[in-house]
Amino acid sequence: MDLEPLGVLDEKALYGNEDGARKFVAGIYSHLPVEDFVYHPERGFRWDNYWVNAENMAAMSGEMTGQFWGVVGAQGFGYWPYDRIRNINGFIAGLPNYKENFTEDGYNKILGEAHFLRAFFYFALVKRYGGIPIIKEVQDPQAEKETLLVGRDKEVDVYKFIQEDLQFAVDNMSNTSEKGRANKFVAAALLSRAMLYAGSIAKYGFYSNLQGDAASKGFVGIPRQEAEWFFQKAYDAATVVLNGPYSLYNKKPEDKEMNYVDLFIDDNSPEDIFIKQYNITAPYGTRLKHSYDATLLPNPTFSSDAESMAYPVYNIVELFGELPLNDATGTPIRYTDRKDLYADAEPRLRATVYFSGMDLRDGAEKRSFDMLRGLYLSYPGKASDAQMGSTSAPINSEANRILAGPKNTQYTYKGTKIGITGEHGMWKDGHANNTRTGFYIRKYIDYKLSTKEVKLYNSTQPWKIIRLAEIMLNKAEAAYELGLLKSNEILKTEAFTYIAKIRDRAGAKAYAYNASPSNITKYGYPLDGNLQFIREERERELCFENHHWWDIRRWRTADVELNNFVPNSLMPYLVLDEMKYKPNGERINSYIFIREREPWNKTFNFEKKWYYEPLPGGELNKNPNLYPQNPIY
């Protein structure tokens, strides 16, 4: 009975040397709350059917629509990772006992990494629930019950605890690390994100007007006077990162569209600060692969498995600038080639969504996205005559507008059979595999995979947890917010130096800074027009990367943005009586693009009480000191 078990690694084996300590810490990474390809906002990280990519935060925030679509996640999934936090606390407490076995740098680095990981878990908790218990030390399960039933800490104190942990990591970690692990700059990057969230909540949280004990006791909400402190911490942390070894991805400067496309499938990008890697040869079944390509590309043209399930909404496309849909009189412009519609659009937009007529791959597998909403026998009027696609509009009568039945339905016009929807358009009763907005998602799609390779659990492009563009946007926003709070014009103009770099890489037009911007009042509080542009630039650059859901929550704009919100589509139509033929019989088409409501008319709504998720009921049952519940219940 006195013999030590050989199959169990004790504290000395794990903490007593650098190899053991690094292996212990490495094991924590697989449990980090990363909201990536396999995340579901109601079912958690790596949920049972985690191959579905249509039920994510981009679908909740109104950036995309799909068969599983709408505002979900207000209830959450009861995330409560205190078992992981306990493991990290035990490591932080036990490591000093073996300090003499480490080099000074090795010891500081691994201890800093542990603080980074703990902060990562706490940030996932605080942005969902507000104030939660801050547990810094390992609890003794045999202690008096009263000492184990800890209460909630204030939201502001949780964010300050995260700041302390991450600052410790910044001060103690080295400048470099293995890919996928943290270093000084990774910690600073997360610090900039977390502090920006806290600053926004402090400045704009009053707008929520949340009631109840949780609000009155500070468990949800941050005092407004704390905003400047948090924005300054976000600014300073971003400065650390920008002085690091990273640069905006620019491997194809002559082709800004493909440069931006490659940014998201290149696992050796100078812009990557922190990534989550996948590997097709990984063991343990499918857990280290994902299905992004198979669930966002239509089958069988571009995928050999599953179907496309989510599509960008036109409202996002409009953020990049107006497309030439109509002439000065409001009459739809005629196009013989659908590509001409977006030929002059911002390269970043073309790299973010697939338009009708775009090619996915080159070479033998070169195929085009072929999307139509339907056919018009004639379209003599203005775009407004279509009344956003309403079936009650006279021009949309069944005698004039032909919509599809089943997939690949054809219509015979003057003896010629013509496809009503194209291969990838909107057919009747299609719940998947046919766009409901006129677009498909391009960001993160690996165009280097063959159709045969695009199937479930066969995608391995990394998830960019933190990249340099986000940190530049963090600093821009923090700088401008500080400029407003301090009446400092230098800080405000500095913000747009970072915006300019992002837009230059994107191939976008330069923004003209307005020294006397007008206020926007639709959110219930006045918002500086320049700051609104910074927010919109953030949405343009980071769309479909699961940022916007948290952004509209921290800005307290979700209840306005998602108030009876029905997203728009941009539907291509072929006008039959305008078709012409060349002497060789080749058909010259006449296409128009009509802005319409999304065909299923699903509506977004977000209530103010949803800015915080409820604490898990099971935890409240075990620990009554976690009350009061958040003001949503």
C-alpha positions in Angstrom: 0.0 0.0 0.0 3.0 2.3 0.4 4.1 1.9 -3.2 3.4 4.8 -5.5 1.1 3.9 -8.5 3.1 3.9 -11.7 0.2 4.7 -14.0 -0.7 8.0 -12.3 1.2 11.3 -12.8 1.4 13.0 -9.4 2.1 16.7 -8.7 5.9 16.2 -8.7 5.8 14.6 -12.2 3.6 17.3 -13.6 4.9 20.4 -11.8 8.4 19.3 -10.9 10.2 20.0 -14.3 9.7 22.1 -17.4 8.6 19.2 -19.6 5.9 18.0 -17.2 4.7 21.5 -16.6 4.5 22.3 -20.3 2.6 19.1 -20.9 0.1 19.9 -18.2 -0.5 23.4 -19.4 -0.7 22.2 -23.0 -3.6 19.9 -22.0 -5.7 23.0 -21.0 -5.7 24.4 -24.5 -8.0 21.7 -25.8 -10.6 23.0 -23.4 -10.3 26.7 -24.1 -13.6 28.4 -24.9 -12.8 29.3 -28.5 -15.9 30.2 -30.5 -14.8 28.7 -33.8 -16.0 26.3 -36.5 -17.4 23.8 -34.0 -19.0 26.2 -31.5 -22.8 26.4 -31.0 -24.2 29.3 -28.9 -26.9 27.2 -27.2 -25.0 23.9 -27.0 -21.5 24.8 -26.3 -18.0 24.0 -27.5 -17.7 20.9 -29.6 -21.4 20.0 -29.2 -22.7 16.7 -30.4 -23.5 17.8 -34.0 -20.7 20.2 -34.2 -20.4 19.9 -37.9 -23.2 22.3 -38.5 -21.9 25.8 -39.3 -25.3 27.5 -39.8 -26.1 27.8 -36.1 -23.4 30.3 -34.9 -23.2 33.8 -33.6 -23.0 35.2 -37.1 -26.5 33.7 -37.6 -27.7 35.3 -34.3 -26.3 38.7 -35.0 -27.9 39.1 -38.5 -24.8 38.6 -40.6 -26.1 35.5 -42.2 -29.3 33.5 -42.7 -29.8 29.8 -42.9 -32.1 26.9 -42.2 -31.3 27.1 -38.5 -31.6 30.8 -38.0 -32.7 33.5 -35.7 -31.8 35.0 -32.4 -30.8 32.1 -30.2 -28.3 32.0 -27.3 -30.1 34.4 -25.0 -30.5 31.4 -22.7 -27.0 30.2 -23.2 -25.9 26.7 -22.5 -24.9 26.8 -18.8 -21.2 27.3 -19.3 -19.5 26.9 -15.9 -15.8 25.8 -16.4 -14.7 26.0 -12.7 -13.3 22.5 -13.0 -10.8 23.8 -15.5 -10.1 26.9 -13.4 -9.5 24.6 -10.4 -6.9 22.7 -12.4 -5.1 26.0 -13.3 -5.3 27.3 -9.7 -3.8 24.0 -8.5 -0.9 24.4 -10.9 -0.3 28.1 -10.0 -0.3 27.1 -6.3 1.9 24.1 -6.7 4.5 25.3 -9.2 6.4 27.4 -6.7 7.3 24.3 -4.7 9.5 23.2 -7.6 10.9 26.5 -8.7 14.5 25.3 -8.2 14.0 22.7 -10.9 13.3 25.4 -13.6 15.4 28.1 -15.3 14.2 31.5 -14.3 12.9 32.2 -17.8 11.2 28.8 -18.0 9.5 29.2 -14.7 8.2 32.7 -15.4 7.0 31.7 -18.9 5.0 28.7 -17.7 3.5 30.6 -14.8 2.6 33.5 -17.1 1.0 31.0 -19.5 -1.2 29.6 -16.6 -2.4 33.1 -15.8 -3.2 33.7 -19.4 -5.3 30.5 -19.6 -7.2 31.3 -16.4 -8.0 34.8 -17.8 -9.3 33.2 -21.0 -11.8 31.1 -19.0 -12.9 34.1 -16.9 -13.4 36.3 -19.9 -15.7 33.6 -21.4 -17.7 33.7 -18.2 -17.9 37.5 -17.6 -19.0 38.4 -21.1 -21.9 35.9 -20.6 -23.0 36.5 -17.0 -21.4 39.6 -15.8 -20.1 39.2 -12.2 -19.2 35.6 -11.2 -17.2 34.2 -8.3 -13.5 35.0 -8.5 -11.7 31.9 -7.3 -7.9 32.3 -7.1 -7.1 29.4 -4.8 -7.9 25.7 -4.8 -10.9 25.1 -2.5 -10.7 22.2 -0.1 -13.7 19.9 -0.6 -13.5 18.8 3.0 -13.7 22.4 4.3 -16.8 23.8 6.0 -19.6 24.0 3.5 -20.1 27.7 4.2 -16.6 28.5 3.0 -17.3 26.6 -0.3 -20.5 28.4 -1.2 -18.9 31.5 -2.5 -20.9 34.4 -3.8 -20.7 36.5 -7.0 -18.2 39.3 -7.4 -19.0 42.5 -9.2 -18.6 42.6 -12.9 -16.1 45.4 -12.7 -14.0 43.4 -10.3 -14.0 40.4 -12.6 -12.7 42.4 -15.5 -10.0 43.9 -13.2 -9.0 40.4 -12.1 -8.7 39.4 -15.8 -6.5 42.5 -16.3 -4.3 41.5 -13.5 -3.9 37.9 -14.8 -3.2 39.0 -18.3 -0.8 41.8 -17.2 1.1 39.2 -15.2 1.3 37.0 -18.3 2.5 40.0 -20.4 5.2 40.8 -17.9 6.5 37.2 -17.5 6.1 35.4 -20.8 8.6 35.4 -23.6 8.0 37.1 -27.0 7.7 33.9 -28.9 5.9 30.5 -28.6 5.0 27.5 -30.5 2.1 28.0 -32.9 -1.2 27.7 -31.1 0.2 28.5 -27.7 0.3 31.9 -25.9 3.2 34.3 -25.5 3.6 37.9 -24.3 1.8 39.3 -27.3 -1.0 36.8 -27.3 -1.7 37.8 -23.7 -1.6 41.5 -24.6 -4.0 40.9 -27.5 -6.5 39.2 -25.3 -6.1 42.0 -22.8 -6.9 44.6 -25.4 -10.1 42.7 -26.3 -11.3 42.2 -22.8 -10.6 45.7 -21.7 -12.4 47.2 -24.7 -15.4 45.1 -23.8 -15.4 46.4 -20.3 -14.9 50.0 -21.4 -17.9 49.8 -23.7 -20.1 48.2 -21.0 -19.1 51.0 -18.6 -19.8 53.8 -21.1 -23.0 52.4 -22.7 -24.4 50.0 -20.1 -26.7 52.6 -18.6 -28.7 52.4 -21.8 -29.9 48.9 -20.9 -31.6 50.2 -17.8 -31.5 46.8 -16.2 -33.5 46.3 -13.1 -33.3 43.9 -10.1 -30.9 43.0 -7.4 -28.1 41.8 -9.7 -28.0 45.2 -11.3 -28.3 47.2 -8.1 -25.5 45.2 -6.5 -23.1 45.6 -9.4 -23.1 42.0 -10.5 -24.2 43.2 -13.9 -23.1 46.5 -15.2 -19.9 48.6 -14.7 -19.9 52.2 -13.2 -19.5 54.8 -16.0 -16.5 56.4 -14.3 -14.5 53.2 -15.0 -14.8 53.6 -18.8 -11.7 55.7 -19.2 -9.5 53.3 -17.1 -10.6 50.3 -19.2 -10.2 52.1 -22.5 -6.7 53.1 -21.5 -5.8 49.5 -20.7 -7.2 48.4 -24.0 -5.2 51.1 -25.8 -2.0 50.2 -23.9 -2.3 46.5 -24.5 -2.9 47.0 -28.2 0.2 49.2 -28.3 2.3 46.3 -27.0 0.9 44.0 -29.7 1.5 46.5 -32.5 5.1 46.8 -31.4 5.4 43.0 -31.8 6.5 40.9 -34.8 3.1 40.8 -36.6 2.1 42.5 -39.8 -1.1 42.6 -41.9 -1.2 39.7 -44.4 0.1 41.0 -47.7 1.5 38.1 -49.7 -0.3 39.1 -52.8 -0.3 42.9 -52.9 -1.0 42.9 -56.6 -4.3 41.0 -56.1 -6.0 42.4 -53.0 -9.0 40.1 -53.4 -7.1 36.9 -53.4 -4.7 38.2 -50.8 -7.7 38.6 -48.4 -9.1 35.2 -49.4 -5.7 33.5 -48.6 -5.5 35.3 -45.2 -8.0 32.8 -43.8 -6.7 29.6 -45.1 -3.0 30.2 -44.7 -1.7 28.7 -41.5 1.6 30.6 -41.8 0.3 34.1 -41.8 2.3 37.0 -40.3 -1.1 38.4 -39.1 -1.9 35.5 -36.9 -1.5 36.2 -33.2 -3.3 33.2 -31.8 -4.9 30.4 -33.8 -6.6 27.1 -33.2 -5.2 24.4 -35.5 -6.9 21.4 -37.1 -5.3 18.3 -38.6 -6.7 15.8 -41.0 -4.4 13.1 -39.6 -5.3 13.8 -36.0 -6.4 10.8 -33.8 -9.6 10.5 -31.8 -12.1 10.3 -34.6 -13.2 13.7 -36.0 -12.6 15.9 -33.0 -9.7 17.8 -34.6 -11.3 18.4 -38.0 -14.2 20.5 -39.0 -16.8 20.7 -41.7 -16.9 24.4 -42.7 -16.5 23.9 -46.4 -19.0 21.0 -46.6 -21.8 22.9 -44.8 -21.4 26.2 -46.6 -20.9 25.1 -50.2 -23.7 23.7 -52.4 -23.7 20.1 -53.3 -22.9 18.6 -55.8 -21.1 21.4 -57.7 -18.7 22.4 -55.0 -19.2 19.7 -52.3 -19.5 15.9 -52.3 -21.1 15.8 -48.9 -23.8 17.7 -46.9 -25.2 20.9 -48.2 -24.9 24.6 -47.9 -26.9 25.9 -44.9 -26.1 29.6 -44.4 -25.8 32.7 -46.6 -24.6 36.3 -46.1 -27.4 38.8 -45.9 -27.5 41.8 -48.3 -27.3 44.2 -45.3 -23.7 43.1 -44.7 -22.9 43.6 -48.4 -24.3 47.1 -48.3 -21.8 48.1 -45.5 -19.1 47.9 -48.1 -20.7 50.5 -50.3 -23.6 50.7 -52.8 -23.6 48.4 -55.8 -24.8 49.7 -59.2 -28.3 48.2 -59.1 -30.3 51.1 -60.5 -29.8 54.1 -62.7 -30.6 57.7 -61.7 -34.3 57.2 -62.4 -34.5 54.1 -60.1 -34.7 51.7 -63.1 -32.8 48.5 -62.7 -29.6 48.5 -64.7 -29.4 45.7 -67.3 -26.3 43.4 -67.2 -25.4 40.9 -69.9 -22.8 39.5 -67.5 -23.6 39.2 -63.8 -19.9 39.7 -62.9 -20.2 43.4 -64.0 -22.4 44.2 -61.0 -19.5 43.7 -58.6 -16.5 44.2 -60.9 -15.7 47.5 -59.1 -16.7 46.5 -55.6 -14.2 46.6 -52.8 -11.8 43.6 -53.1 -12.4 42.7 -49.5 -16.1 42.3 -50.2 -15.5 40.1 -53.2 -13.2 38.0 -50.9 -15.9 37.8 -48.2 -18.9 36.6 -50.2 -19.5 34.8 -53.4 -21.7 36.6 -55.9 -23.5 35.0 -58.8 -21.1 34.3 -61.6 -18.0 34.0 -59.4 -15.7 31.0 -59.7 -14.7 28.9 -56.8 -11.7 27.0 -58.2 -9.3 27.1 -61.2 -8.2 24.4 -63.5 -10.2 21.3 -64.4 -12.7 22.0 -61.6 -13.5 25.6 -62.5 -17.2 26.1 -61.9 -19.2 29.3 -61.3 -21.9 30.1 -58.8 -25.1 30.3 -60.8 -27.8 32.0 -58.8 -31.2 33.3 -60.0 -34.3 34.0 -58.0 -36.4 33.6 -61.1 -37.5 35.0 -64.4 -39.4 38.0 -65.5 -41.3 37.8 -68.8 -41.0 41.6 -68.8 -39.7 44.3 -66.4 -40.6 47.7 -67.8 -40.7 49.7 -64.6 -38.6 50.8 -61.6 -37.0 48.7 -58.9 -39.5 50.0 -56.4 -42.3 48.4 -58.4 -41.1 45.0 -57.1 -42.0 46.1 -53.5 -39.1 44.2 -52.0 -40.2 41.0 -53.7 -43.8 41.1 -52.4 -46.2 38.7 -54.1 -48.8 41.4 -54.1 -46.8 43.7 -56.4 -48.4 43.7 -59.8 -45.1 43.2 -61.6 -44.6 40.1 -59.5 -47.8 38.4 -60.6 -47.5 34.8 -61.4 -48.3 35.7 -65.0 -45.1 37.8 -65.2 -42.6 36.6 -62.5 -41.7 32.9 -62.8 -40.3 31.3 -59.6 -39.1 27.8 -59.4 -40.7 24.6 -58.3 -38.2 21.8 -57.5 -34.5 22.2 -58.1 -33.5 22.7 -61.7 -37.0 23.4 -62.9 -37.0 24.9 -66.4 -39.4 27.3 -68.2 -40.0 27.1 -71.9 -39.9 30.5 -73.5 -40.4 30.7 -77.3 -39.3 27.1 -77.7 -36.2 27.4 -75.5 -35.9 25.8 -72.1 -34.4 28.1 -69.5 -33.4 27.3 -66.0 -35.4 29.3 -63.5 -33.0 29.5 -60.6 -29.7 28.4 -62.0 -27.8 25.6 -60.3 -27.6 27.4 -56.9 -30.5 29.8 -56.8 -33.7 29.8 -54.7 -36.1 27.0 -55.6 -39.5 26.3 -54.0 -39.4 24.6 -50.6 -35.6 24.3 -50.6 -34.5 24.4 -47.0 -30.8 24.0 -47.8 -28.3 24.1 -50.6 -29.9 27.1 -52.3 -29.1 30.6 -51.4 -31.9 32.7 -49.9 -30.0 35.9 -50.2 -28.3 35.8 -53.5 -24.9 35.1 -52.0 -22.7 32.4 -50.5 -20.0 32.8 -47.8 -16.5 33.0 -49.1 -14.5 33.9 -46.0 -12.6 30.9 -44.7 -13.6 28.7 -47.6 -10.7 26.6 -48.8 -10.8 26.9 -52.5 -7.8 24.6 -52.8 -9.9 21.5 -51.8 -11.3 19.6 -54.7 -15.1 18.8 -54.8 -14.3 15.3 -53.8 -12.4 16.5 -50.8 -15.2 18.8 -49.6 -17.1 16.6 -47.1 -17.9 16.4 -43.5 -15.0 16.4 -41.0 -12.5 17.0 -43.8 -11.6 20.6 -43.4 -8.5 21.8 -41.5 -8.0 25.5 -42.1 -7.2 27.1 -38.7 -9.5 29.3 -36.8 -8.0 32.8 -36.3 -8.7 33.4 -32.6 -6.9 36.7 -32.6 -5.3 38.4 -35.7 -3.6 41.7 -36.0 -6.5 43.5 -37.8 -8.7 43.0 -34.8 -6.0 44.5 -32.5 -5.7 47.5 -34.8 -9.4 47.9 -34.7 -9.3 47.6 -30.9 -6.8 50.3 -30.6 -8.7 52.5 -33.1 -11.8 52.2 -31.0 -10.1 52.7 -27.7 -8.2 55.7 -29.0 -11.3 57.4 -30.3 -13.3 56.7 -27.1 -10.4 58.1 -25.0 -10.3 61.1 -27.4 -14.0 61.7 -26.7 -13.6 61.3 -22.9 -10.6 63.5 -22.8 -11.6 66.0 -25.5 -8.3 65.0 -27.2 -8.3 65.6 -31.0 -4.9 63.9 -31.4 -6.2 60.6 -30.0 -9.2 60.8 -32.3 -7.2 61.4 -35.4 -4.7 58.7 -34.3 -7.6 56.1 -34.4 -7.9 56.6 -38.1 -4.3 55.8 -38.9 -5.1 52.2 -38.0 -8.4 52.3 -40.0 -6.4 53.6 -43.0 -4.0 50.6 -42.8 -6.8 48.1 -42.7 -8.7 49.8 -45.5 -5.6 50.0 -47.7 -5.0 46.3 -47.3 -8.7 45.7 -48.2 -8.5 47.8 -51.3 -11.1 50.1 -49.9 -11.4 53.9 -50.5 -9.8 56.1 -47.9 -12.0 57.5 -45.2 -12.2 61.3 -44.9 -12.0 62.1 -41.2 -14.7 64.5 -40.1 -13.5 67.0 -37.5 -17.1 68.0 -36.8 -19.1 64.8 -37.1 -22.9 64.8 -36.6 -24.4 62.5 -34.0 -26.3 59.3 -34.7 -29.2 58.9 -32.3 -31.0 55.7 -33.3 -29.4 53.7 -30.4 -31.0 55.8 -27.7 -27.7 57.6 -27.0 -25.8 60.1 -29.2 -23.0 58.4 -31.2 -20.3 60.3 -32.9 -20.4 59.7 -36.7 -16.6 58.9 -36.8 -17.1 56.4 -34.1 -20.0 54.8 -36.0 -17.6 54.4 -38.9 -15.0 52.7 -36.7 -17.8 50.3 -35.6 -18.9 49.6 -39.1 -15.3 49.1 -40.2 -15.0 46.5 -37.5 -18.0 44.7 -38.8 -16.7 44.8 -42.4 -13.3 43.4 -41.4 -14.5 40.9 -38.9 -17.8 39.7 -40.2 -18.5 35.9 -40.0 -15.7 35.7 -37.4 -18.1 35.6 -34.4 -17.2 39.1 -33.1 -20.3 41.0 -34.1 -22.7 39.2 -31.6 -20.5 40.3 -28.7 -19.9 43.8 -30.2 -23.6 44.7 -30.4 -24.0 43.4 -26.9 -21.2 45.4 -25.4 -22.2 48.5 -27.3 -25.8 48.0 -26.1 -27.1 48.2 -29.6 -28.4 44.7 -30.1 -32.0 45.6 -29.1 -32.0 48.3 -31.8 -30.2 46.4 -34.5 -32.3 43.3 -34.0 -35.6 45.0 -33.4 -38.1 43.2 -35.8 -35.2 42.9 -38.2 -35.8 41.0 -41.4 -32.7 40.9 -43.4 -32.5 41.7 -47.1 -31.5 39.7 -50.1 -30.2 40.8 -53.5 -31.9 38.6 -56.1 -30.7 38.2 -59.7 -33.5 37.8 -62.3 -33.3 37.1 -66.0 -35.6 39.3 -68.2 -36.9 37.1 -71.0 -38.2 39.6 -73.5 -34.9 41.5 -73.5 -32.8 38.5 -74.4 -31.0 38.7 -77.8 -29.1 36.3 -79.9 -25.9 36.6 -81.9 -25.7 35.4 -85.5 -24.1 32.2 -84.3 -27.0 31.5 -82.0 -25.3 32.5 -78.7 -27.7 34.0 -76.3 -27.2 37.5 -74.8 -28.9 37.6 -71.5 -30.4 40.6 -69.7 -30.0 40.4 -65.9 -31.4 42.7 -63.2 -30.8 42.7 -59.5 -33.7 43.4 -57.1 -33.4 44.1 -53.4 -35.9 42.0 -51.6 -36.8 40.9 -48.1 -35.4 37.5 -47.2 -37.9 35.0 -48.7 -38.8 33.2 -45.5 -39.4 36.5 -43.7 -37.9 35.3 -40.4 -37.6 38.1 -37.9 -34.9 38.9 -35.4 -35.7 40.3 -32.0 -33.5 41.0 -29.1 -34.7 42.1 -25.7 -32.6 44.3 -23.4 -32.8 41.7 -20.7 -30.8 39.4 -22.9 -27.6 41.4 -22.6 -26.7 39.0 -19.8 -27.4 35.2 -19.8 -28.9 33.6 -16.7 -26.6 31.8 -14.3 -26.9 28.0 -14.7 -29.9 26.8 -12.8 -28.0 23.7 -11.6 -25.3 25.9 -10.0 -27.9 28.0 -8.3 -29.5 24.9 -6.8 -26.1 23.8 -5.4 -25.0 27.3 -4.2 -27.8 29.7 -3.1 -25.0 32.4 -2.5 -24.8 32.8 -6.3 -28.1 34.6 -6.2 -29.4 37.2 -7.1 -30.0 35.8 -10.6 -29.4 38.2 -13.5 -32.2 40.7 -14.2 -33.5 38.7 -17.2 -35.2 36.2 -14.8 
